[in-house]
């Protein structure tokens, strides 16, 4: 017997041979700007809309993406209701991740969150439930964990080269991409204000 494909998989099969339409929801995580630039440069992706409550962030997004004002929204919910997108890149505050994933899953829209995945176990459960129920493609972006330095440290720990390990703390930060040092929107994201 052959299993039927989940709805999200069928949608992704439809994307083969055409541009993947990408929406960006939340523009205050520093790394989201790199994702926007990368998506704009990909030959198989088309950034079609962006959403953020901050007018200045939307304006900057329009400059980077080349999108007209009618493709910009104050809320992700409005973007998802108004635009047909195949995938969402999220730079939302952590406490807004679960709702976004649920909204995307309802529409069979793939979603990539910036880390951390969630701020509570309840929100993790909501995210996992939505993704498992719909089989929508999902990921949490944390590229530094796959870097050479982290892999080498893990290898050394596994080989017993550093003795008995009690705790590891790892902190990494990318250069800011143009926000002033006292930028309140970034601070709000950073501290889930």
C-alpha positions as CSV (number, residue, x, y, z in Angstrom):
1,X,0.0,0.0,0.0
2,X,1.2,3.5,-0.8
3,X,0.6,6.2,1.8
4,X,-1.1,9.4,0.7
5,X,1.1,12.4,0.8
6,X,0.4,14.9,3.5
7,X,-1.1,18.2,2.2
8,X,2.0,20.2,2.9
9,X,4.2,17.8,0.9
10,X,1.8,18.0,-2.0
11,X,2.0,21.8,-1.9
12,X,5.8,21.6,-2.0
13,X,5.7,19.3,-5.0
14,X,3.6,22.0,-6.7
15,X,6.5,24.5,-6.1
16,X,8.9,22.4,-8.3
17,X,9.5,24.3,-11.5
18,X,8.3,27.7,-10.2
19,X,9.5,30.4,-7.9
20,X,9.0,29.8,-4.2
21,X,7.1,32.8,-2.8
22,X,8.6,34.0,0.5
23,X,7.1,36.3,3.1
24,X,9.1,37.8,5.9
25,X,7.3,38.4,9.2
26,X,9.1,40.3,11.9
27,X,12.1,42.5,11.0
28,X,14.0,43.1,14.2
29,X,16.1,40.0,14.6
30,X,19.5,41.0,13.2
31,X,19.9,37.8,11.2
32,X,16.6,38.3,9.3
33,X,18.3,40.9,7.2
34,X,20.8,38.4,5.9
35,X,18.0,36.0,5.1
36,X,16.1,38.8,3.2
37,X,19.2,39.6,1.1
38,X,19.9,35.8,0.5
39,X,16.3,35.1,-0.5
40,X,16.3,38.1,-2.9
41,X,19.4,36.8,-4.5
42,X,18.2,33.2,-4.9
43,X,17.2,32.3,-8.5
44,X,14.3,30.0,-7.3
45,X,12.8,32.3,-4.6
46,X,10.9,35.5,-4.8
47,X,10.3,37.7,-1.7
48,X,6.7,38.9,-2.1
49,X,5.8,40.6,1.1
50,X,7.0,41.7,4.6
51,X,5.4,42.5,7.9
52,X,6.4,44.4,11.0
53,X,4.6,46.9,13.2
54,X,7.5,49.3,13.0
55,X,7.2,51.7,10.0
56,X,11.0,52.3,9.8
57,X,11.6,48.6,9.6
58,X,9.1,48.2,6.8
59,X,10.6,51.1,5.0
60,X,14.1,49.6,5.2
61,X,12.6,46.2,4.1
62,X,11.1,47.9,1.0
63,X,14.6,49.3,0.2
64,X,16.4,46.0,0.6
65,X,13.7,43.9,-1.2
66,X,12.6,46.4,-3.8
67,X,8.9,45.7,-2.9
68,X,6.2,48.3,-3.2
69,X,4.3,49.7,-0.2
70,X,1.3,47.5,-0.9
71,X,3.4,44.4,-0.2
72,X,4.2,45.7,3.3
73,X,2.0,44.9,6.3
74,X,1.9,45.8,10.0
75,X,1.0,42.2,11.1
76,X,2.0,38.8,9.9
77,X,-1.6,37.6,10.1
78,X,-2.6,40.3,7.5
79,X,0.2,39.2,5.2
80,X,-0.8,35.5,5.4
81,X,-4.5,36.4,4.8
82,X,-3.7,38.7,1.8
83,X,-0.7,37.2,0.1
84,X,-0.1,33.8,-1.3
85,X,3.2,32.6,0.1
86,X,4.9,29.2,0.2
87,X,7.3,30.0,3.0
88,X,7.8,32.5,5.8
89,X,11.0,33.7,7.3
90,X,10.4,34.9,10.8
91,X,12.3,37.5,12.8
92,X,9.6,37.8,15.4
93,X,10.2,38.0,19.2
94,X,10.3,34.5,20.7
95,X,7.0,34.9,22.5
96,X,5.3,35.3,19.1
97,X,6.7,32.1,17.5
98,X,4.0,29.6,18.5
99,X,1.1,31.7,17.0
100,X,3.0,32.3,13.8
101,X,3.7,28.6,13.3
102,X,0.1,27.8,14.0
103,X,-1.1,30.4,11.4
104,X,1.4,29.1,8.8
105,X,0.6,25.5,9.4
106,X,-3.1,26.2,8.9
107,X,-2.2,27.5,5.4
108,X,0.4,24.8,4.6
109,X,3.1,27.5,4.6
110,X,6.7,26.5,5.5
111,X,8.2,28.5,8.3
112,X,11.7,29.2,9.5
113,X,12.1,30.8,13.0
114,X,15.2,32.4,14.5
115,X,16.3,30.8,17.7
116,X,15.2,30.2,20.3
117,X,12.3,28.1,19.2
118,X,10.1,29.2,22.1
119,X,10.2,30.7,25.5
120,X,8.1,28.1,27.3
121,X,7.5,24.3,27.1
122,X,3.8,25.1,26.3
123,X,4.8,27.1,23.2
124,X,7.2,24.3,22.1
125,X,4.3,21.9,22.4
126,X,2.0,24.2,20.3
127,X,4.7,24.4,17.6
128,X,5.4,20.7,17.5
129,X,1.7,19.9,17.5
130,X,1.0,22.3,14.6
131,X,3.9,21.0,12.5
132,X,3.2,17.3,13.2
133,X,-0.5,17.7,12.4
134,X,0.1,19.4,9.1
135,X,3.5,18.1,8.0
136,X,4.5,21.6,7.1
137,X,8.2,22.2,6.5
138,X,9.7,23.8,9.6
139,X,13.1,24.7,11.0
140,X,14.7,26.8,13.7
141,X,17.7,28.6,12.3
142,X,20.8,28.2,14.5
143,X,23.7,27.9,12.0
144,X,26.5,28.5,14.5
145,X,25.8,25.1,16.0
146,X,27.0,23.4,12.8
147,X,30.2,25.5,12.6
148,X,33.7,24.0,12.7
149,X,34.5,25.3,16.2
150,X,31.4,23.8,17.8
151,X,31.8,20.5,16.0
152,X,35.4,20.3,17.1
153,X,34.5,21.1,20.7
154,X,31.8,18.4,20.6
155,X,34.3,15.9,19.2
156,X,36.8,16.8,22.0
157,X,34.1,16.3,24.7
158,X,33.0,13.0,23.3
159,X,36.6,11.8,23.1
160,X,37.1,12.8,26.8
161,X,39.8,15.3,26.0
162,X,38.5,18.0,28.3
163,X,37.6,15.9,31.4
164,X,34.2,15.6,33.1
165,X,32.0,18.3,31.7
166,X,29.4,19.9,34.0
167,X,28.1,22.7,31.8
168,X,28.8,24.5,28.5
169,X,27.8,28.0,27.7
170,X,28.1,29.3,24.2
171,X,27.5,32.8,23.1
172,X,27.8,34.3,19.7
173,X,26.7,37.5,18.1
174,X,26.8,38.9,14.6
175,X,27.6,42.5,13.8
176,X,24.6,44.7,13.8
177,X,23.2,45.5,10.4
178,X,22.5,49.1,10.7
179,X,20.4,49.6,13.8
180,X,21.5,52.3,16.2
181,X,23.1,50.9,19.4
182,X,20.1,52.2,21.4
183,X,17.5,50.8,18.9
184,X,14.5,50.1,21.0
185,X,12.9,47.6,18.5
186,X,16.0,45.4,18.6
187,X,16.1,45.6,22.4
188,X,12.4,44.6,22.5
189,X,13.2,41.6,20.4
190,X,16.3,40.7,22.4
191,X,14.5,40.8,25.7
192,X,11.0,39.9,24.6
193,X,9.8,43.3,25.9
